[in-house]
Amino acid sequence: ALILLGRLKEQSQIVVGGYVWRSGRRVWILAFMLAGKSLVDNCFDQQAWAEMGKTMMTREMLDRLEREWCRTLDWRLVITEAELSQFSRM
């Protein structure tokens, strides 16, 4: 999740959806959701993630932000062994 956050920050488009960076909790739940979905085949479904973040955003907002974030990252959600190793040394 932290590597995905770093990738998003590397992009010049820090503002995803026009408001996501105003809430660190929204960013955090999105990062965990995308990391979970890309690492585990049988991860929580979208409804479960929406329920976890219900005080921060609606399901529709979550869906939209997920799509925008994936587009911003050019769908690069896979974390290589080299990236993980470098991150672990930090």
C-alpha positions as CSV (number, residue, x, y, z in Angstrom):
1,A,0.0,0.0,0.0
2,L,2.8,2.4,0.8
3,I,4.6,1.7,-2.5
4,L,1.4,2.5,-4.3
5,L,1.1,5.7,-2.4
6,G,4.6,6.6,-3.4
7,R,3.9,5.9,-7.0
8,L,0.8,8.1,-6.9
9,K,2.9,10.9,-5.3
10,E,5.6,10.6,-8.0
11,Q,3.0,11.5,-10.6
12,S,2.4,15.2,-11.0
13,Q,-1.3,14.6,-10.5
14,I,-1.3,14.7,-6.7
15,V,-5.0,15.6,-6.8
16,V,-7.0,12.6,-7.8
17,G,-10.7,13.1,-8.1
18,G,-10.3,16.7,-7.1
19,Y,-10.4,16.1,-3.4
20,V,-8.9,12.8,-2.4
21,W,-5.7,14.4,-0.9
22,R,-7.7,16.4,1.5
23,S,-8.4,13.2,3.4
24,G,-5.4,11.0,4.4
25,R,-7.9,8.4,5.5
26,R,-9.5,8.2,2.0
27,V,-6.0,7.8,0.4
28,W,-5.1,5.2,3.0
29,I,-8.2,3.0,2.4
30,L,-7.8,3.3,-1.4
31,A,-4.1,2.2,-1.1
32,F,-5.0,-0.8,1.0
33,M,-7.9,-1.7,-1.3
34,L,-5.8,-1.6,-4.4
35,A,-2.9,-3.4,-2.7
36,G,-5.3,-6.1,-1.5
37,K,-7.0,-6.5,-4.8
38,S,-3.7,-6.8,-6.7
39,L,-2.1,-9.3,-4.2
40,V,-5.0,-11.6,-3.1
41,D,-7.4,-13.2,-5.5
42,N,-10.1,-13.6,-2.9
43,C,-9.9,-10.2,-1.3
44,F,-12.8,-8.1,0.1
45,D,-15.4,-7.2,-2.5
46,Q,-16.2,-3.6,-3.3
47,Q,-19.2,-3.5,-1.0
48,A,-17.0,-4.5,1.9
49,W,-14.5,-1.8,1.2
50,A,-17.3,0.7,0.9
51,E,-18.6,-0.4,4.3
52,M,-15.2,0.0,5.9
53,G,-14.9,3.6,4.5
54,K,-18.6,4.5,4.8
55,T,-17.9,7.5,7.1
56,M,-15.3,8.9,4.6
57,M,-16.9,8.3,1.2
58,T,-19.8,6.7,-0.6
59,R,-19.5,3.5,-2.7
60,E,-19.9,5.6,-5.8
61,M,-17.1,7.9,-4.7
62,L,-14.9,4.9,-3.9
63,D,-15.5,3.3,-7.3
64,R,-14.7,6.6,-9.1
65,L,-11.6,7.3,-7.1
66,E,-10.4,3.7,-7.7
67,R,-10.7,4.1,-11.5
68,E,-9.0,7.5,-11.4
69,W,-6.2,6.3,-9.3
70,C,-5.6,3.2,-11.5
71,R,-5.6,5.5,-14.6
72,T,-3.2,7.9,-12.9
73,L,-0.8,5.0,-12.1
74,D,-1.3,3.7,-15.7
75,W,-2.5,0.5,-14.1
76,R,0.9,-0.3,-12.6
77,L,-0.3,-2.1,-9.5
78,V,2.2,-4.9,-9.5
79,I,5.1,-4.4,-7.0
80,T,8.3,-6.0,-8.2
81,E,10.7,-7.9,-5.9
82,A,13.3,-5.2,-6.5
83,E,10.9,-2.4,-5.4
84,L,9.9,-4.3,-2.3
85,S,13.5,-5.0,-1.5
86,Q,14.4,-1.3,-1.9
87,F,11.4,-0.2,0.2
88,S,12.4,-2.7,2.9
89,R,15.8,-1.1,3.2
90,M,14.4,2.4,3.8
